[in-house]
Amino acid sequence: MSTGRREQGTGEHKPDGTKTTDIEIGQQEKIELPTISAAAEEAIAADLEHIKSHVSQIIETESPTFREVGDEIYDRLPNHWKVIITCILSLCGFLAPMSSTMVLPALPNVADTFNCSGSIVNLSNALYLIGMGLSPMFWGPIGQVYGRRWVCVTCGWLFTAFSVGTALSPDLTSFFVFRMFTAFQGTAFLIVGASCLGDIYRPTERGTAYSWFLGGALIGPAFGPLLAGVIITYRSWRDIFWLQSSLAGSASVLLILLLPETIHSKRSVELKGLNKRDYAYKLWQWTNPFRVIRLYRYLNLLSAGIASSALVWNMYSLLTPIRYVLNPRFHLTSPMQAGLFYIAPGCGYLAGTLFGGRWADYTVKKYIRKHGKRIPEDRLRACLPFMGIVMPACMLVYGWSVEKKVGGVPLPVIMMFIQGVAQLFCFPSINTYCVDVMQQRSGEVVAGNYVIRYLFAASGTAVVLPATDKIGVGWFSTISAGFLVVATLLLYATSLWGRSWADRVDEKKVARKASEESFSHSSRQNPTHHSGRNNKQIAKVTAQELKVDV
């Protein structure tokens, strides 16, 4: 009878260099583990030294700067070159979001040209945002395989070409089609640009870099309508897209000249030497768009996606109806006057750029000192007060002040400015978290975040005008504020339990793989053991045998 007492294992070396290890359990049970050669032991030990856990190891140095194992890879480029790359990517990130709102002041003008209503033309903006939401499923994985530079340069020139097509649109159908194709290319700058910054900046520096990068992406939607308002006051709405084409062409030239390849390792090197069939199979595995969607098995990534969606919903539902809501409220008559209201959130985004990223990095370093290690989820704490208190309060005051006609012009302008600042205290934390939490799949994680956020943005753009007509701007703003509060609660839960959620998914994946390997091994040994059962039954039986929850 075994006593259940575990005794220390013993081992002996064989002449061929292998080693057997015996473990005695109690007094009568003895298990001989598989043999492992001495060379294999050394190889395993070497591999284990390079495996990083989700909580990175901190190196103590004399410098107050926190350094982590493997940080040397971020020293490949000098700091001034990193700044140049950040500025170029910020310009590229400015283009696609700018185009999403640049057309808003021109909706009545475009509607007159194509003999339709402003609501119909506004659907083109919703389709534009759907295009922005779908494209990350393709460009994110492709960037992981072939590199960041190739994707950025290709999409830059395609964005330019489709912008020209939009400017020359002869009818409403072609206008819609060219807008969607423009959006499909433009989001690549946001996805791959974020991954580029993750490639060149340390985790404790990324918040500041992302703040400047996102400053371009958020200033675009705010200042785009102002530029458009000036243009259509004196020129045709088509000149808006000629301006967009020239900006995109200039950015594409800068990408060719100044953007190096930043990815640490391209997966395409693994495709060399494969035959056509294996090449196509591997490539599909790596670039399958549904890889991005499957990441939402991780509740922490889903929560970050919902939080980003709440922010973007709030932004587009605030910016989209300005001409339709504020012009009648303040008796404004020209598109340029309505465009002036976009200055407030734009200045807020610009001010937030100076401080939001630094605040996120400060929060990370504070919790490193507290915990003695870096935990990616700690970064999310930086945005909680701004997303859960400041922005909902501003949205309520803005909506009901316009609805009840109190506070005059200054009150909604101040609220829009504060919201702009608060958003730049939120986005850097969430975006950087998406890169930190899965560094090796950062392109796909960021892509997944943009998929869900722009689908919500498209929904907000599509419903905001009909909803404000039906229930009023006050109640619609209340709904947006409630969405922000719910998203904040999800982020707070993620900051507490996000790591355990992710670990649970990883454990199930490992267990499922072990189950499949065990079944494959048993099938080879006893091919008739599972005869007459379908694959689902076999999987269940194997899982039960291994006590694995599949």
PyMOL commands that set and color helices and strands:
alter all, ss='L'
color gray80, all
select helices_A, chain A and resi 38-49+71-75+79-102+104-114+118-134+136-146+148-167+172-200+206-234+238-258+267-271+276-287+290-297+299-319+322-330+335-340+343-371+376-403+410-437+439-525+535-546
alter helices_A, ss='H'
color red, helices_A
select strands_A, chain A and resi 10-13+18-25+29-32+36-37+58-59+67-68
alter strands_A, ss='S'
color yellow, strands_A
deselect
rebuild
show_as cartoon
